[in-house]
Amino acid sequence: MKFKTVAAIVAGMLLSVTVHAAPIVNTNVRPVALGSTPAGEQSLQTVLNNVFGTGAVSAANDQSAAGLWGSATGSATTIPTLIIEQTSGASSQKFGMWFGTDTNNMYTVDLFFGGAVGSSNTLQQSAVGIGIGNGQMIISAGPTFQSACTTQVNCGLFTNALINPSSFGFYFATGAGKIAYSIDSMNLGGATDFLAFQGGTSTNWVFAFEDGADNDFQDMVVKVESINKVPEPGSVALLGLALAGAGVASRRKQKKTESV
């Protein structure tokens, strides 16, 4: 066998290994259209009214394009609260956080599993504290929900080099194998799996997930406190241009002063 042929085979093998890896980039586009709410269930708008106050946040018009978040306090303590879970598959569904830079380089940690704490279709108060440092993550339930550890709350210490308090996302996993990530490009359903809503200018967010195809987005709704969205790549680029422009203006002003 000739050397060129061997080289071609090796190159083909390397390509086949890496072709499925894709950078994780926040390119969400919102808003998306909401479907109708099944009879007997609360609509997403009703849930948002209960969390943020009536009329404060619109389910149709206030959907954020954010898909990545970071701690609002540096080395973070975030507080996720499972607000409502209206789905027949609640006993096998999970909500968690993911860290990573590409689809072949991810670390996931379940936060809630095995259904909601409490009954469906009512507001829950299943608050859990999450301490996040570089490379480490602690999940702990408060005294009221301590008994839910290992059954409905994944309490414990988790260590991985990808854990980063400045960049993380969230996901919802169904018992049927569907995973809805907070980045559209990572989902088979694209923009029809996950919605995010910010409580005004606060660091409080609500995440709404779709487990099927009716797009009512109230199958699992979670409130998370003390997080800020990570700017989209385009926003970062624009900020860089703005800073560059400020530098140019400053130099022009300095030259003008010197000439006088």
CORRAKA-V695363 format. One record per residue. N is the residue number from 1. SS is DSSP state (H for helix, E for strand, L for the rest). OMEGA is omega in whole degrees, -180 to 180 (999 if undefined). Layout:
BEGIN
N_SS_OMEGA, N_SS_OMEGA
END
This chain:
BEGIN
1_L_-178, 2_L_-178, 3_H_-178, 4_H_-180, 5_H_177, 6_H_179, 7_H_-180, 8_H_179, 9_H_178, 10_H_179, 11_H_179, 12_H_178, 13_H_179, 14_H_-180, 15_H_-179, 16_H_-180, 17_H_-172, 18_H_-172, 19_L_-177, 20_L_178, 21_L_179, 22_L_178, 23_E_177, 24_L_-177, 25_L_-179, 26_L_-179, 27_L_-180, 28_L_177, 29_L_-180, 30_L_7, 31_L_171, 32_L_-177, 33_L_178, 34_L_175, 35_L_-180, 36_L_-178, 37_L_177, 38_L_180, 39_L_177, 40_L_179, 41_L_176, 42_L_176, 43_L_177, 44_H_179, 45_H_178, 46_H_179, 47_H_179, 48_H_177, 49_H_-179, 50_H_-178, 51_H_-172, 52_H_-175, 53_L_-177, 54_L_176, 55_L_-177, 56_L_-179, 57_L_180, 58_L_179, 59_L_-177, 60_L_-169, 61_L_-176, 62_L_178, 63_L_-180, 64_E_177, 65_L_-178, 66_L_177, 67_L_177, 68_L_-179, 69_E_175, 70_E_179, 71_E_176, 72_L_-175, 73_L_-179, 74_L_175, 75_L_-154, 76_E_156, 77_E_177, 78_E_-178, 79_E_176, 80_E_178, 81_E_178, 82_E_-173, 83_E_-175, 84_E_177, 85_E_-175, 86_L_-178, 87_L_-178, 88_L_-178, 89_L_-174, 90_H_-174, 91_H_-177, 92_H_-176, 93_L_-176, 94_E_172, 95_E_-178, 96_E_180, 97_E_176, 98_E_179, 99_E_176, 100_E_-177, 101_E_176, 102_E_-172, 103_L_175, 104_L_-176, 105_E_-175, 106_E_174, 107_E_-178, 108_E_178, 109_E_175, 110_E_175, 111_E_177, 112_E_172, 113_E_179, 114_L_177, 115_L_-177, 116_L_171, 117_L_-174, 118_L_-178, 119_L_179, 120_L_175, 121_L_173, 122_L_178, 123_L_-180, 124_L_174, 125_L_-178, 126_E_-176, 127_E_179, 128_E_178, 129_E_179, 130_E_174, 131_E_-177, 132_E_172, 133_E_178, 134_L_177, 135_L_-180, 136_E_-178, 137_E_179, 138_E_176, 139_E_-179, 140_E_176, 141_E_177, 142_L_-176, 143_H_-177, 144_H_-174, 145_H_-179, 146_H_-180, 147_H_-179, 148_H_179, 149_E_-179, 150_L_178, 151_L_179, 152_L_177, 153_E_-175, 154_L_-178, 155_L_177, 156_E_177, 157_E_-178, 158_E_-178, 159_E_176, 160_L_-177, 161_L_-178, 162_L_-179, 163_L_-171, 164_L_-179, 165_L_-178, 166_L_-177, 167_L_176, 168_E_178, 169_E_-178, 170_E_179, 171_E_178, 172_E_-178, 173_E_178, 174_L_178, 175_L_-180, 176_L_176, 177_L_178, 178_L_173, 179_E_178, 180_E_179, 181_E_-180, 182_L_176, 183_L_-175, 184_H_-175, 185_H_179, 186_H_-174, 187_L_175, 188_L_180, 189_L_179, 190_H_-176, 191_H_-176, 192_H_-178, 193_L_-168, 194_E_174, 195_E_178, 196_E_180, 197_E_178, 198_E_177, 199_L_-178, 200_L_178, 201_L_-178, 202_L_176, 203_L_178, 204_L_-177, 205_E_171, 206_E_177, 207_E_-178, 208_E_-174, 209_E_177, 210_L_-178, 211_L_-179, 212_L_-177, 213_L_-178, 214_L_175, 215_L_174, 216_L_173, 217_L_175, 218_L_180, 219_L_169, 220_E_-180, 221_E_-174, 222_E_173, 223_E_178, 224_E_-178, 225_E_172, 226_L_175, 227_E_174, 228_E_179, 229_E_174, 230_L_-177, 231_L_175, 232_L_-179, 233_H_180, 234_H_179, 235_H_178, 236_H_179, 237_H_179, 238_H_177, 239_H_178, 240_H_178, 241_H_180, 242_H_179, 243_H_178, 244_H_179, 245_H_178, 246_H_179, 247_H_178, 248_H_-180, 249_H_-180, 250_H_180, 251_H_178, 252_H_-180, 253_H_180, 254_H_180, 255_H_180, 256_H_179, 257_H_-180, 258_H_-178, 259_H_177, 260_L_999
END
